[in-house]
Amino acid sequence: MSKRYDSHKAWYAIHTYSGYEEKVAESIRQRAESLDMKDKIFQTLVPKEKMIEVKNGKRKVVEKRIFQGYVLVEMKMSEDAWYIVRNTPSVTGFVGTGTEPTPVSDEEIEKIMKRMGREEPKHKIDYAEGEVVNIVDGPFKGFDGSISEIDAAKGKLKVLVNMFGRETPVELDALQVKKV
């Protein structure tokens, strides 16, 4: 059975063991260099985005992998390039139909690159709409309320607080509340 190889440069998704993405990307880079394949294997990429996590009341910017267990490789598909990537330790295979690796579309790569290049980190908010929270800071400290809206981009929550028998919407920072 002969494989059809595309001599055009394209991005391919490789499935790896989760947690080994960086190691696989580095291994492919090193193998391409040492086996003189820089003309067929161009670059590897572990798609990541910046997120803001709130732990112990402190904000921290962390990088999270967008796709757990995947590495993107820009390459010209050929028998030897396929063999080098496929036989890199911790690689379980190419993403594609059957035995044929399928290139990732340019639109998809563009979306991934945009998501990676975003300067504004997203807030990681571990709350859901309708969830009851306790306000731990600000003028409404001590009140309980239910979340009516979540703005992950700004890290803000709209909480409905019961005051004088009426529900009043209060906009709070995610750091100002805790789960009940």
C-alpha positions in Angstrom: 0.0 0.0 0.0 1.5 3.3 -1.0 0.8 6.5 0.9 0.2 9.7 -0.9 2.6 12.4 0.3 2.1 16.0 0.0 5.3 17.9 -0.9 3.7 21.2 0.3 4.5 22.6 3.8 1.6 22.0 6.1 0.7 21.7 9.8 -0.1 18.3 11.2 -1.4 17.4 14.6 0.4 14.6 16.5 -1.2 12.8 19.4 1.1 12.3 22.4 0.9 11.0 25.9 -0.6 13.8 28.0 2.0 15.7 29.9 4.7 14.9 27.4 3.9 17.6 24.8 6.9 19.8 25.5 9.3 16.8 25.6 7.9 15.5 22.2 8.1 18.9 20.6 11.8 19.2 21.7 12.6 15.7 20.6 11.2 16.3 17.2 13.2 19.5 16.9 16.4 17.7 17.9 15.8 14.7 15.6 15.1 17.0 12.6 18.4 18.8 13.3 20.5 15.8 14.0 19.1 13.8 11.0 19.4 16.8 8.7 15.7 17.0 8.1 15.3 20.8 8.6 14.2 21.0 5.0 11.2 18.7 5.7 10.4 19.3 9.4 10.2 23.0 10.0 8.8 23.7 13.4 6.9 22.2 16.3 4.4 23.9 18.5 2.6 23.1 21.8 -0.4 25.4 21.7 -0.8 27.3 25.0 -2.7 30.3 26.2 -2.3 32.6 29.2 -4.9 32.2 31.9 -5.4 34.0 35.2 -5.9 31.6 38.1 -7.0 32.7 41.6 -5.4 30.5 44.3 -5.5 31.4 48.0 -6.9 34.8 47.1 -3.9 35.7 44.8 -4.0 36.2 41.1 -1.4 34.3 39.1 -0.9 34.2 35.3 -0.3 30.7 34.1 0.1 29.1 30.7 -2.3 26.3 30.0 -2.1 23.9 27.1 -5.0 24.4 24.7 -5.1 20.8 23.5 -4.0 18.2 26.1 -2.0 15.5 24.4 -1.3 17.2 21.1 1.6 18.8 19.4 1.5 20.6 16.0 4.3 20.0 13.5 4.9 22.1 10.4 6.4 19.8 7.8 6.5 18.5 4.2 5.0 15.0 4.5 7.4 12.4 3.1 8.2 8.8 4.0 11.3 9.7 6.1 9.8 12.8 7.7 6.7 10.7 8.7 9.0 8.0 10.1 11.0 10.4 12.2 8.0 12.0 13.8 6.0 8.8 14.1 8.9 7.1 15.9 9.6 9.9 18.4 9.2 8.6 22.0 5.8 9.3 23.5 4.2 10.0 20.1 1.1 7.8 19.6 0.3 8.8 16.0 -0.8 11.5 13.6 -4.3 12.8 13.6 -6.0 11.8 10.4 -8.4 9.4 8.7 -7.2 5.8 8.8 -3.4 5.7 8.3 -3.3 8.9 6.3 -2.2 12.0 8.3 -4.5 14.9 7.6 -3.1 18.4 7.5 -4.7 21.0 9.9 -6.5 23.7 7.9 -5.0 27.1 7.5 -8.1 28.6 9.2 -7.7 26.3 12.2 -4.0 27.2 12.5 -4.8 30.9 12.3 -7.4 30.5 15.1 -4.9 28.6 17.3 -2.1 31.2 16.6 -4.5 34.1 17.5 -5.6 32.3 20.7 -1.9 31.8 21.6 -0.9 35.4 20.8 -3.6 37.0 22.8 -1.9 39.4 25.2 -4.8 39.6 27.6 -4.9 36.5 29.8 -8.3 35.0 30.4 -9.6 34.7 34.0 -10.1 31.2 35.3 -13.3 31.4 37.2 -14.4 28.2 39.0 -18.0 29.3 39.5 -21.2 28.6 37.6 -24.3 30.7 37.1 -26.9 30.0 39.7 -24.3 29.0 42.3 -24.6 30.4 45.8 -21.5 32.3 47.0 -20.5 34.2 50.1 -19.1 37.7 49.7 -15.7 38.0 51.5 -14.7 41.5 50.6 -16.2 44.9 50.0 -19.3 46.7 51.2 -21.4 43.5 50.9 -19.0 41.4 53.0 -20.9 38.6 54.9 -23.8 38.5 52.4 -24.7 35.4 50.4 -26.0 35.6 46.9 -26.4 33.6 43.7 -24.4 34.3 40.6 -26.5 35.6 37.7 -23.7 36.5 35.2 -20.0 35.7 34.7 -17.6 37.9 32.7 -14.5 35.7 32.3 -12.7 38.3 30.3 -12.8 40.8 33.1 -12.9 38.4 36.0 -16.2 39.8 37.2 -19.3 38.2 38.6 -22.8 39.6 38.9 -24.3 38.3 42.2 -27.9 38.7 43.2 -27.9 39.7 46.9 -31.1 39.6 49.0 -31.4 43.0 50.7 -34.7 44.1 52.4 -36.6 41.3 50.8 -35.4 42.2 47.3 -32.7 40.7 45.0 -30.2 43.3 44.1 -27.5 42.7 41.4 -24.0 43.5 42.6 -20.9 43.4 40.4 -18.0 41.9 42.1 -14.5 40.7 41.3 -14.0 36.9 41.4 -11.6 37.4 44.3 -14.4 39.0 46.4 -16.4 35.8 46.7 -16.0 32.2 47.9 -18.1 29.1 47.5 -20.6 28.5 50.3 
